[in-house]
Amino acid sequence: MAGVSAGTIDRVIHNRGEVADITRKRVMRIIRESHYVPDILARTLASRKIFRFAILIPEENSDSSFWSKPLIGVNNALNEISHFGIKGKMFLFDQFSRLSFERQAERMMQYEPDAVMIAPIYYQETLSIAERCRNRNIPYIFINSNLKDINKLGFVGQDSRQSGYLAARLMSYSLRPDSKLMVINISSALESHKHIMSRQTGFESFFRENPGMNADFFVHHIKDMDRSSIDNSLKGIFSGPAHISGVFVTNSKVYKIARFIKEHLIENITLIGYDLINENIEYVENNTIDFLISQRPVEQGYRGIMTLFNYVVLNKRVKKEQHLPIDIITKENYRFYIKY
C-alpha cells in the first residue's frame, strides 16, 4: 500500500534508521487509516525472547489461607500468557519474618527478572528493593498494600482508607445510644502494614465526620497471635464495665476474634472484618461475623501479572492505581464470592 519495502515499514514502525520524512508520513497515514496493529504473538515467536516475571509474596501458612488466593490469580494469568514467552517464578516468604523477606528478595534480584510483582509487607525492606529495581530499570508493581510514596509502575488492590470508612458506615447502622466500639489490629509488625493503619484511619474518619452518631471507640493492638495470648487479651476487655457493641478487625484474621466471641457466648455484637477465607466462612455461616469486606485477592494476583504483561510485552500504558471494587459479603451472598 505504501509502495516501499518491508524493511522501510519496519524502520518506521520501530522508529529506527533513516527514512525520508515524506515516506514516514505516508506509512503512518496508512497505519492510521487501516487501523493496523502489530501481531504481538508473531513478534514474540520470531524474537524467541523469554520474559522473566518474579513474584515476591508471602507463602500460605497455618494461621491463614489468605495468601493462597493471590497465587491462584497469578497462576491463572501466567497460564494465559505463557505462549508469549512469559516465565513466572515465585519467591515466597514468611510474612512474620523480616529476614525471610530480605532473603527471598535477594534471591529474586539474583534471578535478574524483567518485571517484578511485590506484596510490600515490610516497608523499609521494600524501599530497598524498589531502589534496586529502579537502578536496573526493572518495572515493579505492588499488590494488596499501596505504598504511595514509592514511585512504582502501579498498584493493584483496594483503597484501604475507603474500605475502613465503609466498615464504619456499616457499623453505624447497628449503633445504639452510647455504643462502645473497638478497632482491633492483629499484626506482629503493625508499623510496616500501612494498609492496616489506613483502614483504621478510614474508620476513625467516618465518626469524626459524623459526630451525631454518638459512638465512642478505642483501638486495641494484638501483636502475639497465638490463641492463648489473644484470648487473655480479650478477656480483660470484654469483662470490663463497658458493654462493647461493635468490633472492627482490620484484616482477614477476624476469625480469631469471632472464635472468642462464639466460645464465650458474647451476644449483641456487630463484628466486621476482611476476606472470605476458609477460616472466616464458619463464623459467617453461624452469624458471628456480620460483614466481610472483600479484597478480591485472586483478582489482585491476576491483574498484577497482566499489568506487567501489558507494559513489558505489549508496550501499553498502564494505570498507576487499579482499585478493585469494595464488596460487602454476608451470610446471604458469600457463596457467590468464593472465586474472588
N, C-alpha and C positions, 0 to 999 in steps of 0.2 A: 504493500500500500504506500509506503514511503519512498520506494524506488531506491533503497540503499541496501547495503549488505547486512547480514545478521550481526556481524561484528560491530558495525556502527550502531545498530539498535542496542546492543549490549552496553556499549560505552555511554550511550545517552541514559539508559535506564539506571545504570550504576554510577553515573556521573564520574567517569574516569576516562582519561585520554583526550586527545584533541578532536573536536567535532565542530564543524562550521556552525556559526550561530543560526543561519537560516535553516540548516538541516536539523539542528536540535529543536527549533521551534516547530518545524513540520512534524517531526516524530512525536513531540509532546502533544500537539494538537490531535493527532490520530489516536494517541493513547487515551486522551480525554473523550473524544467522540465515540470511540469503540468500547469504552469502559473496560479497557484491558487491565488485568491484574496478573501478577506473576503466579505461576504454578509452584507453590511452596514445596509440595511433596517432590515434584520433579527436581527442583533446585537442590533439596537436601539429599536426595538419592544420588544426584550427579556429583555433589561435593563429597559425599560419604563422611561428612563431619559428624562427630559424636559430641553431643552437648551433655555435660555432666551437671545434674542438679543435686545439690546437697540439702538435706532436711535435718535441722537441729531442733528436736523437740523432746519432751520428756517421754520416758517409757511408761507403759501401763504398770501399775503396782497394785498390791492387795488392798491398799487404802481407798482406791477409787478407780473406776473404769473410764474416767473421762478421756484420758489421753489416747485410748484405743480408737476413739471415733475420728479425730483428725487424720489418723493413719489410714482409715478406710477411704476417706476422701482423697488423700494423697495417692494411694494405690489405684483408685478408680481413674484419676487423671493421668497417671503415668501409663496405665494400660491403653488409654485412648490415644496417646501421642507417641508411643514407643516407636512407631514406624517412621517418625521424623528424626530418628537418631537420638532420642532422649533417654538418658540413663539416670535413674534416681538412686541415691544412696542415703540410707537413714543413719543418723548419728544420734542415738537415743541416750539420754542422760537421766540420772536420778534427780527428780525435781526437788528433793530435800537436801541435795549436796552441791555446794558451790564448786567443790573440787571436781565432781563428776561433770558438771557443765563445762568447766575450763578444759578438762582433758578431752572431752568429745569435740569441743570447739577447735582445739589444736589439731586433732585428727582430721577434722573437716577441712581445715586450711591446707593440710598436707595433701589432701585429695585433689587440690587445685581445681575447684569447681568453676563452672561457667556462670552459675547463678545459685543463690542461697535463700532458703526459707527458714526463719528462726522464730521460735516461741521464746520471747525475751524474759525468761523467768528472773534472771539476776541482772539488775540494772547496770552496775559498774562493769561487770564482765561483758555485757552486751555492748557497752560503749567501746570497749577494746576491740571486740570482733568487728564491729561496724567500721572502725577506723582502718583496720587491716583490709577489709573488703574494699573500702574506698581507695586505698593506696594501690590495690591491684586491679581497680576498675571492675570489680565483681558486683553486679546488681544484687541487692538483697531486699527482702520484704519481711514484715512481721505478721504473725497471726496471733489472735487471742488478746494480746495486750499491745496497746498503741503507745509507743514512746515518741511523743510528738516533737521532742527537742533533738531528735536524731534524724539526719537527712537521708532517709531510706527511699527506695524506689516506691514503696507503697505499704499499705496496711490492709489486712482483711480481717474483719471481726465486728464486734458490737461496739456501739457508742456506750461506753461503760457508765459515764455520768448519767446519760439519759435513761439507762436501764435502772439505775438506782432511784432516779426521780419517779419512774413508773412504779417501782416497788412501793414507794411511799404513797403514791396515789391509790394503789390497790389497798394498802393498809388503812388508808383514811376512810374507806367505805365501811369498815367494821369498828371504827372508833366509838368508844363510849365516853361519857363525861370523866375527865381526869384520867384518861388512859395512860398507862405506863408502857412504853415501848423500849425494845432493846435491839441494838445492832450488834451482831456478832461477826467478828473477823477471825476465821480459823486459818492460821498460817504461821509457819515456823520462821519465815523471813518476810514479815509484813512490809518492811521498808523497801523491799525490792519489787513488791507486787503492786505496781502503780494502778492497774485496773481495779483492784480491790478497793484501794483508797478512793479512786474516782467514783465507784459505786456508792461508797459511804457518803462522799461529798454530795452526790446527786440526791440521796435520800434526805440528808440534812437540809438541802436547799429547798426542797418541796415544803417542809414545815416552816422554814424561815419566811418563805414567800406566801404562806397561807396561815398566818398566826391565829386566825379564827378557828382552826382545827383543835386548838387547846390540847395538844398532846405533849407529854413530857417523855423524853427518851434519853438513853445513855448508851455508850459504846463499850463493848466488852471484847478484849482480845484474848484469843486462846492460841498459845504457841505450842504447848505439848499436846499432841494429837492422839495419844493413846486413850483408850476408853476410860480407864480409871481416873486419869487426870481431868478429862472433860467432865465426867460425872461429878467429881468432887468440886470442880469449879462451879458447875451449875446448881448443885445442892445449896450452896451458900446463897446464891442469888434468889432461887425460887422459894426458899424457906424464909425469906425476909418479909417484912410487914407489907411492902407494896405488892399489889397483885399485877403481874405483867400480863397484858392482854394481847401483845403482838411482838413477834420476833422476826427480824430480817437478817438472814445469813447471806453474806456477800460472795459466796462461792458455791461450788457443787457439793460441798460437804455438809449440806443442810440435813442429810440423813442422820448424822451424828447427834444433832440436836433433837430431831424427830424421835429417834430411838429413846432418848432420855425422857422426853415428854410422854411417850406412849407407855414406857415401863413404870413411870411414877404416877400414872393416871392423872396427869395435869390437864385440866379442861379449860375450854373457853379461851384458847389462844389462837390467833391468826399467825400461821407460820409461812414465810415466803423465802425461797432460795433459788438456786440456779440449776438448770440442766437435767435432762431426762436420762440419767444414767441408771444402770441396773439397781444400784443401792438405794436410789430415791423412789423407784416405782412402787415398792411395797407400801411406803408411807403416803404416797398419793392415793393409792387404792383404799387404804383404811382411813382416809380423811385426816391424817395427822398433818401432812403438808397440804396447805390450801392452794398455793400457787407456785409454779416453777417458771422461771424466765429462761427461755431457750437461747443459747448462744450459737446454735446450729454448727457444732464442731465438725461434722462431716463435710459440710459445705465450706467451712473455713479451709480445711485441708485441700479440697478440690480446687477452690478458687485461687488459693495461693499458688499452686503449681501452674494453673492455667494462666495466671497473670505473668509469671516468669516466662512461660512459653510464648505468650503473645509479644512480650517485649524483646526477648533474646532471639527467638527464631523467626517470628513474623514481622519483627521491626515495627510493631504497633505502639502507639502511645497508650499508656495505662493510667487509670485513675490513681491519684495519690492515696485516697482513703476510700475503701469499699466497705461501707457499713451495712451489715446484714440486718434483716428485719428483727425486731424485738418481739418475739412471740410469747404469749401468756398460755401456759399449759396447766390444765386442771384434770381432775379425775374423769371428767366427761369427754375430753378430747385428746388425752395423751396418746392413745393408740394410733392416732393419725400422724404423730410426730416421731415415731420410733426411728425412722430412717435419717432424721436430722441430727 
